Amino acid sequence: MISGLYQGQDGDTRLELRIDVDGARPTGRVSGDLFSVAGATTAYAGSFVVHAPAVFAEGGRTRVTGRGAFTFDAGAGEVSVTITAGSGTAKVAGRAYRVAFVSPYFRQVLLEQDAVAGTVPFTTYHTGALPGPAGSAPRELGVAAAFAEAGVELTLAEPGVIPVDGAGADLAWGDAELHHAMTQQFSRFGDAAAWRVWLLVAGRHEGGYRGIMFDHNGAHQRQGAAVFYDAIKGDTPQARRAQLRTYVHELGHAFNLLHSWQKHLAGPPRPLGPDGGFGDLSWMNYAHNYRPGGEAGYWAAFPFTFTDAELVHLRHGFFHDVAMGAHPFGTGAAEVEPFEPPVEDRSGLRLEVRAKEWFGFGEPVVVELKLSVTGQARTTHGHLHPDTEFTQIAVTRPDGRTVPYRPMLRHCVDSAAEVRLDADRPALYRSAYIGHGRDGHYFQQPGEYHVHAQYAAADGSRIVSAPCLVRVRYPADADDHRVGELMLGEEQGALFSLLGSDSARLRSGNEALDEVIDRYGGHPLSVYARMVKGLNAERGFKSLTPDRRLLIRPSDPVEGVEQLTAVARRSSAGGPLDNITLNMVLRRLARAEARRGDPERAGAVLDRMVAVFAGRGVGPTVLGRIRRQAEQAKAALGRPDATRRA
């Protein structure tokens, strides 16, 4: 056996060589990364892979040769490696390296795991504890062991426990708090690609998610993930099995592995597996999505492995495509064509993207997604928002270029969330802010944009929308122009995505929104600045300090009421907020009033919410749902613990 990681150096160039032609699940490839060495510094220079090498074994010597694919102009494209007793020679791009065996693993990654006090990190699960596929050897499997089977050595640093300071701690985490925790934790590592990833074991997410991989905006992404203990805890074999899958799944995203049904959206696109990817037996699929058979079928057949194509990526993907902090998720910057409508569609579902008539320069672009039934009743999942990535969005700009919208943070919704669309509930609606994401602002210039969407239904059907026209008008005067500039900063976009944040990394964005409120408080777009400020004040904020302590800033209901009241007053009278966002603002205003100690005003806000939407002429089905929301909110605010929940 010769497979594994080798290292060698020729002058000022170092080679990390991976040979994968024998041993466990060989992919039949040779690959490597080249680094330039200058004094005490080392910089990445390029990568290569040989996809179908010829292997010649003679006595104690093995020779592997083939034409490589390079990330740079290599001149001589042939790669030749000769190994004898753990060492040998590698000829790559016209240079010869003396190489020596380093490890049976192809990649070596440091995992730093912190757990919030009160959570219990996952350890191991025995795969024979529950029935599984014939031929899959029962074994004790933890996160490190799962990656070891894929050829990746995952070394766990000394685990940290994050104490919680402050009374009345609410351990429900929001996206803004998780984003801040990650940027605080990784600020000392520097903005560079590295084989290092951070995992936070938190209590729960306010959206009820099991896990999340951080895809914050900027040049250095995929560095952190979180799992939520309250959603996955348990000591039964079923619970421990699901915990293992959640941990490996989220860390798989940090290695730049997409969901099984999304691989065609990578750059360059990868082929989908059976049933549009839903048939993959992979850590990167969702058990409840598996076809055929759903969750029961998945666990009956899942061998606790990555697919062959995923192994190739993990072991032989180019350095910048795999290493944390390098290329963005999906390898980034790949242009896409608008989603191709199916030539035949028997799904019984229809997807629509809707937007208001026009947006001001710098205004946050929010669209409404509507999934409806076109005939007989249909059952599907309710994950319609694009941050779950069951729905993908493409934006065609005024210059004709089409780019994918990619949310700043992506939620792994590892639950069915089944909905039935029928005569009683003919449609599902979601409001989505798509103005800013991992690639920055998508609507920076005035002009006409076209927004397409595609929804992956529970049965694997791909429902494609017609294009939605989004108009961004030119600023009418100097104030319009200045306010637009204040709204379009990168940090401001992050604050709109996160609905506010206390993070010091976003201080200049908050200062810009303060200027909008203080100097241009009468401008229509100041409503959005007030909304972000009000929502952030109303909910409180958790901060993870550099010494790994959790500090909690309590909610400020007085500030929340002041800002959100102004938002509600102007939006109820025909202001810029869409119906779904205004609904959320009014319910949060009611909670702020209750937290301020005025339950009567909280109830009045909820009563006014119903009247506002009745006056806007929403349909009877939607209005009935709003009435139920108001009554449920009133009941929740009447409970002693209601005002402490996030």
C-alpha positions as CSV (number, residue, x, y, z in Angstrom):
1,M,0.0,0.0,0.0
2,I,1.3,3.4,-1.0
3,S,-1.7,5.7,-0.6
4,G,-1.5,8.7,1.7
5,L,0.1,12.1,2.1
6,Y,3.7,12.8,1.1
7,Q,5.7,15.9,1.3
8,G,8.8,17.1,-0.4
9,Q,10.7,20.3,-1.5
10,D,12.7,21.5,-4.5
11,G,14.4,24.8,-3.8
12,D,11.8,27.4,-2.9
13,T,8.8,25.2,-3.7
14,R,7.2,22.7,-1.4
15,L,4.9,19.9,-2.6
16,E,2.1,18.2,-0.6
17,L,1.3,15.1,-2.6
18,R,-1.7,12.8,-2.2
19,I,-1.6,9.3,-3.7
20,D,-5.0,7.5,-3.7
21,V,-4.7,4.2,-5.6
22,D,-5.1,1.5,-3.0
23,G,-6.4,1.1,0.5
24,A,-9.9,1.9,1.8
25,R,-12.2,3.2,-1.0
26,P,-9.5,4.4,-3.4
27,T,-10.7,7.0,-5.8
28,G,-7.9,6.2,-8.3
29,R,-6.3,9.7,-8.3
30,V,-3.1,11.6,-7.5
31,S,-3.2,15.2,-6.5
32,G,-1.1,17.8,-4.8
33,D,-0.7,21.4,-3.7
34,L,2.3,23.5,-4.3
35,F,3.6,26.2,-1.9
36,S,6.3,28.8,-2.4
37,V,8.7,29.2,0.5
38,A,10.4,32.6,1.1
39,G,12.4,32.9,4.3
40,A,10.1,32.2,7.2
41,T,6.9,32.5,5.1
42,T,5.0,30.1,2.9
43,A,2.3,31.0,0.4
44,Y,0.0,28.9,-1.7
45,A,1.1,28.6,-5.4
46,G,-1.2,26.1,-7.1
47,S,-2.8,22.7,-7.2
48,F,-3.2,19.8,-9.6
49,V,-5.0,16.5,-9.9
50,V,-4.5,13.4,-12.1
51,H,-7.9,11.8,-12.5
52,A,-7.0,8.5,-14.2
53,P,-3.4,7.7,-13.6
54,A,-1.7,4.5,-14.8
55,V,-0.2,2.4,-12.0
56,F,2.7,0.1,-12.4
57,A,4.0,-2.1,-9.6
58,E,7.2,-4.0,-9.9
59,G,8.9,-5.6,-7.0
60,G,9.0,-3.1,-4.1
61,R,8.6,-0.1,-6.4
62,T,5.3,1.5,-7.6
63,R,5.2,4.0,-10.4
64,V,2.1,6.3,-11.0
65,T,1.8,8.5,-14.1
66,G,-0.8,10.5,-15.9
67,R,-1.7,13.9,-17.3
68,G,-2.7,16.4,-14.7
69,A,-5.2,19.2,-14.5
70,F,-3.6,22.3,-13.0
71,T,-4.8,25.6,-11.6
72,F,-1.9,27.3,-13.4
73,D,-0.1,27.0,-16.7
74,A,2.1,24.1,-15.9
75,G,3.9,23.7,-19.3
76,A,4.6,20.0,-19.0
77,G,1.3,18.5,-18.0
78,E,2.6,15.0,-17.2
79,V,2.9,13.9,-13.6
80,S,5.1,11.0,-12.6
81,V,5.6,9.5,-9.1
82,T,7.8,6.7,-8.1
83,I,7.5,5.3,-4.6
84,T,9.7,2.7,-2.8
85,A,9.4,1.9,0.9
86,G,7.7,5.1,1.9
87,S,9.7,7.6,-0.1
88,G,10.5,8.4,-3.7
89,T,10.4,11.0,-6.4
90,A,7.6,13.1,-7.9
91,K,7.9,15.0,-11.1
92,V,5.4,17.8,-11.4
93,A,5.3,20.8,-13.8
94,G,8.9,20.3,-14.8
95,R,10.3,20.0,-11.3
96,A,11.5,16.9,-9.4
97,Y,10.8,16.5,-5.7
98,R,12.1,14.0,-3.2
99,V,9.0,13.0,-1.2
100,A,8.5,11.1,2.0
101,F,5.4,9.5,3.5
102,V,3.8,11.7,6.1
103,S,0.4,10.3,6.9
104,P,-2.2,7.8,5.8
105,Y,-4.7,10.7,5.7
106,F,-4.9,13.0,2.7
107,R,-5.8,16.2,4.7
108,Q,-5.1,17.2,8.2
109,V,-7.6,19.6,9.9
110,L,-7.8,21.2,13.4
111,L,-11.3,21.3,14.9
112,E,-11.8,23.8,17.7
113,Q,-15.0,23.1,19.5
114,D,-16.6,25.3,22.1
115,A,-19.8,24.4,24.0
116,V,-22.0,26.9,25.8
117,A,-22.5,25.9,29.5
118,G,-25.5,23.6,29.9
119,T,-25.0,21.8,26.6
120,V,-23.5,18.4,26.2
121,P,-21.3,17.8,23.0
122,F,-21.8,14.6,21.1
123,T,-19.2,11.9,21.5
124,T,-19.9,8.6,19.6
125,Y,-22.6,6.4,18.2
126,H,-22.4,2.6,17.6
127,T,-23.7,2.1,14.1
128,G,-24.9,-1.4,15.0
129,A,-27.2,-0.1,17.7
130,L,-30.1,0.2,15.2
131,P,-30.8,-1.8,12.0
132,G,-28.8,-0.7,9.0
133,P,-27.7,-1.9,5.6
134,A,-26.2,-5.3,5.1
135,G,-22.5,-5.1,4.4
136,S,-22.0,-1.9,6.5
137,A,-19.6,-2.9,9.3
138,P,-20.9,-2.0,12.7
139,R,-18.5,0.4,14.4
140,E,-18.1,3.0,17.1
141,L,-18.3,6.3,15.1
142,G,-17.6,9.8,16.2
143,V,-17.1,13.0,14.2
144,A,-13.4,12.5,13.9
145,A,-13.8,8.8,13.0
146,A,-16.4,9.7,10.3
147,F,-13.9,12.1,8.6
148,A,-11.1,9.6,9.1
149,E,-13.0,7.1,7.0
150,A,-13.1,9.7,4.3
151,G,-9.3,10.2,4.5
152,V,-9.3,13.4,6.5
153,E,-7.6,13.5,9.9
154,L,-9.7,15.8,12.1
155,T,-7.8,16.6,15.3
156,L,-9.9,18.0,18.1
157,A,-8.3,20.9,20.0
158,E,-8.8,21.1,23.8
159,P,-12.6,21.6,24.0
160,G,-13.7,24.9,25.6
161,V,-16.8,25.6,27.8
162,I,-18.3,29.0,27.4
163,P,-19.7,30.2,30.8
164,V,-22.8,32.5,30.7
165,D,-22.5,35.8,32.6
166,G,-25.6,37.8,33.5
167,A,-29.0,37.0,35.0
168,G,-32.0,35.7,33.1
169,A,-29.9,34.3,30.3
170,D,-31.9,33.4,27.2
171,L,-29.9,30.8,25.4
172,A,-31.8,31.0,22.1
173,W,-29.3,32.2,19.5
174,G,-30.1,34.5,16.5
175,D,-28.1,34.8,13.3
176,A,-26.6,38.1,14.3
177,E,-25.3,36.7,17.6
178,L,-23.8,33.6,15.9
179,H,-22.2,35.8,13.2
180,H,-20.7,38.0,15.9
181,A,-19.5,35.0,17.9
182,M,-17.7,33.6,14.9
183,T,-16.1,36.8,13.8
184,Q,-14.9,37.4,17.4
185,Q,-13.6,33.9,17.7
186,F,-11.8,33.9,14.3
187,S,-10.4,37.5,14.5
188,R,-7.2,36.3,16.1
189,F,-6.5,33.7,13.3
190,G,-6.3,36.3,10.5
191,D,-8.0,36.4,7.2
192,A,-6.3,33.5,5.4
193,A,-7.1,30.0,4.2
194,A,-6.2,27.4,6.8
195,W,-7.0,23.8,7.7
196,R,-8.9,24.9,10.8
197,V,-12.6,25.1,11.6
198,W,-14.6,26.2,14.6
199,L,-17.7,24.4,15.9
200,L,-20.0,26.0,18.5
201,V,-22.4,23.8,20.5
202,A,-25.2,26.2,21.5
203,G,-28.5,25.7,23.2
204,R,-31.0,26.5,20.5
205,H,-31.6,28.7,17.5
206,E,-34.5,31.0,17.6
207,G,-35.7,29.4,14.3
208,G,-35.6,25.9,15.8
209,Y,-32.8,24.7,13.5
210,R,-30.6,21.7,14.2
211,G,-27.4,23.3,12.8
212,I,-25.9,26.1,10.7
213,M,-22.7,26.6,8.7
214,F,-21.5,30.2,8.8
215,D,-21.3,31.8,5.3
216,H,-20.7,35.4,6.3
217,N,-19.9,37.9,3.7
218,G,-16.3,38.7,2.8
219,A,-13.3,37.0,1.2
220,H,-12.8,34.3,3.9
221,Q,-15.7,32.1,4.4
222,R,-16.6,28.5,5.6
223,Q,-14.7,28.9,8.9
224,G,-17.4,28.1,11.5
225,A,-20.5,26.0,12.2
226,A,-22.9,25.6,15.0
227,V,-25.1,22.8,16.2
228,F,-28.1,23.3,18.6
229,Y,-28.2,21.0,21.5
230,D,-31.9,21.5,22.4
231,A,-32.9,20.4,18.9
232,I,-30.8,17.2,18.8
233,K,-30.2,16.1,22.4
234,G,-31.1,12.7,23.7
235,D,-29.5,9.4,24.7
236,T,-31.5,7.0,22.7
237,P,-29.8,5.3,19.7
238,Q,-32.0,7.2,17.3
239,A,-31.0,10.6,18.9
240,R,-27.3,9.8,18.9
241,R,-27.4,8.6,15.3
242,A,-29.1,11.9,14.3
243,Q,-26.6,13.9,16.3
244,L,-23.7,12.3,14.5
245,R,-25.2,13.1,11.1
246,T,-25.9,16.7,12.1
247,Y,-22.3,17.3,13.3
248,V,-20.7,15.7,10.2
249,H,-23.2,17.4,7.9
250,E,-22.4,20.9,9.2
251,L,-18.7,20.4,9.1
252,G,-19.0,18.9,5.6
253,H,-20.3,22.3,4.5
254,A,-17.2,23.9,5.9
255,F,-15.2,21.6,3.5
256,N,-17.3,23.2,0.7
257,L,-19.6,20.3,0.3
258,L,-23.1,21.3,-0.9
259,H,-26.4,19.6,-0.1
260,S,-27.0,16.5,-2.2
261,W,-29.7,18.2,-4.3
262,Q,-27.6,21.3,-4.9
263,K,-24.4,20.1,-6.5
264,H,-25.5,21.3,-9.9
265,L,-25.3,24.9,-8.5
266,A,-21.6,24.6,-7.8
267,G,-19.0,26.4,-9.9
268,P,-18.3,24.5,-12.1
269,P,-21.5,22.5,-11.8
270,R,-21.4,18.9,-10.6
271,P,-23.7,16.1,-11.7
272,L,-26.6,15.3,-9.4
273,G,-27.1,11.8,-8.0
274,P,-30.2,9.7,-8.3
275,D,-33.6,11.3,-8.0
276,G,-32.1,14.8,-8.5
277,G,-29.7,14.2,-5.6
278,F,-32.4,13.2,-3.1
279,G,-31.4,9.6,-3.7
280,D,-27.8,10.1,-2.4
281,L,-26.8,8.0,0.6
282,S,-24.6,10.7,2.0
283,W,-24.0,12.7,5.2
284,M,-24.9,15.8,3.0
285,N,-28.5,14.6,2.3
286,Y,-31.4,15.1,4.6
287,A,-32.9,11.9,6.0
288,H,-36.5,13.0,5.5
289,N,-35.8,14.0,1.9
290,Y,-34.4,10.6,0.9
291,R,-36.0,9.0,-2.1
292,P,-37.3,6.4,-2.1
293,G,-38.6,5.8,1.4
294,G,-38.0,9.0,3.3
295,E,-36.3,8.9,6.7
296,A,-37.0,5.2,7.2
297,G,-35.5,4.3,3.8
298,Y,-32.5,6.5,4.4
299,W,-31.5,5.0,7.7
300,A,-32.1,1.5,6.4
301,A,-29.6,2.0,3.6
302,F,-27.2,4.7,4.9
303,P,-23.7,3.2,5.4
304,F,-22.5,6.3,7.3
305,T,-20.2,7.5,4.5
306,F,-19.8,10.2,1.9
307,T,-20.5,9.5,-1.7
308,D,-17.7,8.7,-4.1
309,A,-17.9,12.1,-5.7
310,E,-17.7,13.7,-2.2
311,L,-14.6,11.7,-1.4
312,V,-12.9,13.0,-4.5
313,H,-13.6,16.5,-3.4
314,L,-12.5,16.0,0.2
315,R,-9.3,14.2,-0.8
316,H,-8.4,15.8,-4.1
317,G,-10.2,19.1,-4.5
318,F,-7.9,22.0,-5.2
319,F,-6.6,23.7,-2.1
320,H,-8.7,26.9,-2.4
321,D,-11.9,24.8,-3.2
322,V,-11.6,22.9,0.1
323,A,-9.5,24.7,2.7
324,M,-11.5,26.9,5.2
325,G,-11.3,30.6,4.6
326,A,-10.5,30.2,0.9
327,H,-13.1,30.0,-1.9
328,P,-16.6,30.9,-0.9
329,F,-19.2,28.2,-0.6
330,G,-19.9,26.5,-3.9
331,T,-16.4,27.7,-5.0
332,G,-18.0,31.2,-5.4
333,A,-18.4,33.7,-8.1
334,A,-19.9,31.2,-10.6
335,E,-22.4,32.8,-12.9
336,V,-25.6,30.9,-13.5
337,E,-28.3,30.9,-16.2
338,P,-31.9,31.5,-15.2
339,F,-33.4,28.3,-14.1
340,E,-34.7,26.3,-17.0
341,P,-38.4,25.5,-16.8
342,P,-39.3,21.8,-17.1
343,V,-40.6,20.6,-20.4
344,E,-43.3,18.7,-18.4
345,D,-44.6,19.6,-15.0
346,R,-47.1,17.4,-13.2
347,S,-46.1,18.6,-9.7
348,G,-49.4,20.5,-9.1
349,L,-47.4,23.3,-7.6
350,R,-46.7,26.9,-8.8
351,L,-44.0,29.2,-7.6
352,E,-44.3,33.0,-7.9
353,V,-41.8,35.8,-7.1
354,R,-43.5,39.1,-6.4
355,A,-42.1,42.6,-5.7
356,K,-43.5,46.1,-5.3
357,E,-43.6,48.4,-8.3
358,W,-40.2,50.1,-7.6
359,F,-37.5,50.4,-5.0
360,G,-35.6,53.6,-4.1
361,F,-31.9,53.8,-4.7
362,G,-30.3,52.0,-1.7
363,E,-33.6,50.5,-0.5
364,P,-33.4,47.0,0.8
365,V,-34.9,44.8,-1.9
366,V,-37.5,42.4,-0.4
367,V,-39.5,39.9,-2.5
368,E,-42.4,37.8,-1.7
369,L,-42.3,34.1,-2.5
370,K,-45.6,32.3,-3.1
371,L,-46.0,28.6,-3.5
372,S,-49.5,27.5,-4.4
373,V,-51.4,24.5,-5.5
374,T,-52.8,24.4,-9.1
375,G,-55.2,21.5,-8.9
376,Q,-55.6,18.7,-6.4
377,A,-54.2,19.0,-2.9
378,R,-50.5,18.5,-2.6
379,T,-48.2,17.8,0.4
380,T,-44.7,19.2,0.4
381,H,-42.2,20.8,2.8
382,G,-42.6,24.4,4.1
383,H,-39.0,25.5,3.7
384,L,-39.7,28.3,1.2
385,H,-37.2,30.9,2.4
386,P,-33.9,31.0,0.4
387,D,-31.8,30.9,3.5
388,T,-32.7,27.2,3.7
389,E,-31.5,26.7,0.1
390,F,-34.5,24.5,-0.9
391,T,-35.3,27.7,-2.8
392,Q,-32.6,29.2,-5.0
393,I,-32.8,32.6,-6.5
394,A,-31.0,34.1,-9.5
395,V,-30.7,37.8,-10.3
396,T,-30.2,39.1,-13.8
397,R,-28.7,42.6,-13.6
398,P,-29.3,45.5,-16.0
399,D,-26.1,44.7,-17.8
400,G,-27.5,41.2,-18.6
401,R,-25.2,39.3,-16.2
402,T,-26.9,36.7,-14.1
403,V,-25.6,35.8,-10.6
404,P,-26.9,33.5,-7.9
405,Y,-28.3,35.1,-4.7
406,R,-26.5,33.4,-1.8
407,P,-27.7,34.1,1.7
408,M,-25.2,35.5,4.2
409,L,-25.9,32.6,6.6
410,R,-27.5,29.4,5.6
411,H,-29.7,27.3,7.8
412,C,-29.8,23.5,7.7
413,V,-33.5,22.6,8.2
414,D,-33.1,19.0,9.0
415,S,-36.8,18.4,9.6
416,A,-39.8,17.7,7.4
417,A,-41.9,20.9,8.1
418,E,-44.6,19.2,6.1
419,V,-47.4,21.4,4.7
420,R,-50.6,20.5,2.9
421,L,-51.8,22.9,0.2
422,D,-55.5,22.6,-0.5
423,A,-58.7,24.6,-0.7
424,D,-58.4,25.6,3.0
425,R,-54.7,26.6,2.6
426,P,-54.1,27.2,-1.1
427,A,-50.7,28.9,-0.8
428,L,-47.6,29.4,1.3
429,Y,-46.0,32.8,1.5
430,R,-42.5,33.9,2.6
431,S,-40.9,37.3,2.6
432,A,-37.1,37.3,1.7
433,Y,-34.6,40.1,1.8
434,I,-32.3,39.4,-1.2
435,G,-30.6,42.8,-1.5
436,H,-27.5,41.6,0.2
437,G,-25.8,38.3,0.7
438,R,-22.4,36.5,0.7
439,D,-21.3,38.3,-2.4
440,G,-22.3,41.8,-1.2
441,H,-25.1,44.0,-2.6
442,Y,-27.0,42.6,-5.6
443,F,-29.0,45.8,-6.5
444,Q,-26.4,48.5,-6.3
445,Q,-27.2,50.3,-9.5
446,P,-30.5,51.9,-10.7
447,G,-32.2,50.0,-13.5
448,E,-34.3,46.9,-14.2
449,Y,-33.5,43.5,-12.7
450,H,-35.1,40.2,-13.2
451,V,-35.4,37.7,-10.4
452,H,-36.0,34.0,-11.0
453,A,-36.6,31.3,-8.3
454,Q,-36.5,27.5,-8.2
455,Y,-38.1,25.5,-5.4
456,A,-37.1,21.9,-4.7
457,A,-40.3,20.1,-3.6
458,A,-40.5,17.2,-1.2
459,D,-40.9,14.7,-4.0
460,G,-37.8,16.1,-5.9
461,S,-39.8,18.2,-8.4
462,R,-38.1,21.5,-9.4
463,I,-40.7,24.3,-9.5
464,V,-39.5,27.3,-11.5
465,S,-41.0,30.7,-11.3
466,A,-41.5,33.2,-14.1
467,P,-39.2,36.2,-13.9
468,C,-40.1,39.0,-11.6
469,L,-39.2,42.5,-12.6
470,V,-37.5,44.6,-9.9
471,R,-37.0,48.3,-10.7
472,V,-34.5,50.4,-8.8
473,R,-35.1,54.0,-9.6
474,Y,-32.5,56.8,-9.8
475,P,-32.1,59.2,-6.8
476,A,-34.4,62.2,-7.2
477,D,-32.2,64.7,-5.4
478,A,-29.1,65.0,-3.2
479,D,-30.8,63.6,-0.1
480,D,-31.9,60.6,-2.1
481,H,-28.3,60.0,-3.2
482,R,-26.8,60.5,0.2
483,V,-29.3,58.2,2.0
484,G,-28.8,55.6,-0.7
485,E,-25.0,55.7,-0.2
486,L,-25.5,55.3,3.6
487,M,-27.7,52.3,3.0
488,L,-25.5,50.5,0.5
489,G,-22.3,49.9,2.6
490,E,-21.2,46.3,3.1
491,E,-21.7,46.5,6.9
492,Q,-25.2,48.0,6.4
493,G,-26.1,45.1,4.1
494,A,-25.0,42.7,6.8
495,L,-27.1,44.5,9.4
496,F,-30.2,44.2,7.1
497,S,-29.5,40.5,6.6
498,L,-29.1,39.9,10.4
499,L,-31.8,42.4,11.4
500,G,-29.4,44.2,13.5
501,S,-26.3,43.4,15.5
502,D,-24.1,44.7,18.4
503,S,-20.9,43.4,16.8
504,A,-18.0,45.7,16.8
505,R,-17.1,44.4,13.3
506,L,-20.3,46.2,12.1
507,R,-19.8,49.5,14.0
508,S,-19.4,51.7,11.0
509,G,-22.6,50.2,9.5
510,N,-24.5,51.0,12.7
511,E,-23.1,54.5,12.6
512,A,-24.3,54.9,9.0
513,L,-27.8,53.9,10.0
514,D,-27.7,56.3,12.9
515,E,-26.9,59.1,10.5
516,V,-29.9,58.1,8.4
517,I,-32.1,58.4,11.4
518,D,-30.6,61.5,12.9
519,R,-30.0,63.6,9.7
520,Y,-32.6,62.2,7.3
521,G,-35.3,61.0,9.7
522,G,-38.0,62.2,7.4
523,H,-36.7,60.2,4.4
524,P,-38.8,57.2,3.4
525,L,-35.8,54.8,3.7
526,S,-35.2,55.8,7.3
527,V,-37.9,53.3,8.2
528,Y,-35.5,50.5,7.4
529,A,-32.8,52.0,9.6
530,R,-35.3,52.4,12.5
531,M,-36.5,48.8,11.9
532,V,-33.0,47.3,12.2
533,K,-32.3,49.4,15.3
534,G,-35.6,48.7,16.9
535,L,-35.5,44.9,16.3
536,N,-31.9,44.7,17.7
537,A,-32.7,46.7,20.8
538,E,-35.9,44.7,21.5
539,R,-34.3,41.3,21.5
540,G,-31.1,41.7,23.5
541,F,-27.8,40.4,22.3
542,K,-25.2,37.8,23.3
543,S,-21.5,38.5,22.8
544,L,-18.7,35.9,22.9
545,T,-15.5,37.6,24.3
546,P,-12.0,36.7,23.1
547,D,-11.5,34.8,26.4
548,R,-14.6,32.7,25.5
549,R,-17.0,34.1,28.0
550,L,-20.6,34.7,27.0
551,L,-22.0,38.2,27.9
552,I,-25.6,39.0,27.5
553,R,-26.9,42.5,26.8
554,P,-30.5,42.6,28.0
555,S,-33.2,43.8,25.8
556,D,-34.0,47.5,25.7
557,P,-37.8,47.7,25.3
558,V,-37.9,51.5,25.6
559,E,-35.6,51.9,22.6
560,G,-37.4,49.1,20.8
561,V,-40.8,50.6,21.3
562,E,-39.6,54.1,20.2
563,Q,-38.1,52.9,16.9
564,L,-40.7,50.2,16.1
565,T,-43.6,52.5,16.8
566,A,-42.2,55.0,14.2
567,V,-41.8,52.1,11.8
568,A,-45.3,50.8,12.4
569,R,-46.9,54.3,12.1
570,R,-45.3,55.1,8.8
571,S,-45.7,51.6,7.3
572,S,-49.3,51.2,8.4
573,A,-50.1,54.5,6.6
574,G,-48.7,53.1,3.3
575,G,-44.9,53.1,4.0
576,P,-42.4,50.9,2.3
577,L,-42.6,47.7,4.3
578,D,-44.2,44.6,2.7
579,N,-47.0,42.9,4.5
580,I,-45.0,40.0,5.9
581,T,-42.3,42.2,7.3
582,L,-44.8,44.7,8.8
583,N,-46.6,41.7,10.4
584,M,-43.3,40.7,12.1
585,V,-42.5,44.3,13.2
586,L,-46.0,44.7,14.8
587,R,-45.6,41.4,16.7
588,R,-42.2,42.4,17.9
589,L,-43.5,45.9,18.9
590,A,-46.2,44.1,21.0
591,R,-43.5,42.0,22.7
592,A,-41.5,45.2,23.4
593,E,-44.5,46.9,25.0
594,A,-45.1,43.8,27.2
595,R,-41.4,43.7,28.2
596,R,-41.8,47.4,29.1
597,G,-44.5,46.4,31.5
598,D,-47.6,47.6,29.5
599,P,-49.6,44.4,28.4
600,E,-52.6,46.5,27.5
601,R,-50.6,48.5,24.9
602,A,-49.2,45.2,23.7
603,G,-52.7,43.9,23.2
604,A,-53.7,47.1,21.4
605,V,-50.8,46.7,19.0
606,L,-52.0,43.2,18.1
607,D,-55.6,44.4,17.6
608,R,-54.3,47.2,15.4
609,M,-52.3,44.7,13.4
610,V,-55.5,42.9,12.4
611,A,-57.2,46.2,11.5
612,V,-54.2,47.3,9.4
613,F,-54.2,44.2,7.2
614,A,-58.0,44.2,6.9
615,G,-57.6,47.8,5.6
616,R,-54.9,46.6,3.1
617,G,-57.4,44.2,1.6
618,V,-55.6,41.0,2.2
619,G,-57.6,37.8,1.3
620,P,-59.9,36.2,3.9
621,T,-57.6,33.1,4.3
622,V,-54.6,35.3,5.0
623,L,-56.6,37.6,7.3
624,G,-57.8,34.6,9.3
625,R,-54.2,33.5,9.8
626,I,-53.3,37.0,11.0
627,R,-56.1,37.0,13.5
628,R,-54.9,33.6,14.8
629,Q,-51.3,35.0,15.0
630,A,-52.6,37.9,17.1
631,E,-54.5,35.7,19.5
632,Q,-51.6,33.4,19.9
633,A,-49.3,36.3,20.5
634,K,-51.6,37.7,23.2
635,A,-51.7,34.3,24.9
636,A,-47.9,34.0,24.8
637,L,-47.4,37.5,26.2
638,G,-49.7,36.6,29.1
639,R,-47.3,33.8,30.3
640,P,-44.7,34.7,32.9
641,D,-41.8,33.5,30.8
642,A,-43.0,35.0,27.5
643,T,-41.1,38.2,27.6
644,R,-37.8,36.4,28.2
645,R,-37.9,34.3,25.2
646,A,-36.0,35.2,22.0
